[in-house]
Amino acid sequence: MGGIIASAAKAFSLEDEKEPEKRPVVPGEVEKSIVLARSNLIRNQKKAAINLHRLASDSDHIRYLIVQEGGVVPLINMYKAKSSEVQEYCLRALGELCKSEKCRTRILENGGWIPMLEGLKSKHYAIREAAVVAVGCLAEFEEAQFKLVQEGAVPG
């Protein structure tokens, strides 16, 4: 199921075709981004969401580090921000984290599927796009497929 959604996203060019800017991950950058994510200021949340998306795009090791340092819950909470850009990058970061099998379980345990499903209903195209990709990555995990069907994301 997840492969089908991801294939559809690629077929309709929902994923960005240009590669995100590759910068080396600086020691302490993950922790700093997570601290910013816990802030109530929109500008800090925006910086954090963009950084966490960029970092999660790096490697499985960095994705696992973000999850281990407690980055999933702030990403889920930041989705409630009033900024559509923060919401978009939160979903993009969650989608990148879902690419790692180790991270999917933690995302599912913390309710990471909730902002993904809410994002599918957004009036902003970029948020819907990010949500489709994130749901597609999460749906590669069998337990997530059951949860998504149970919550009505797809007809059962």
Disulfide bonds with the S-S distance in Angstrom:
none
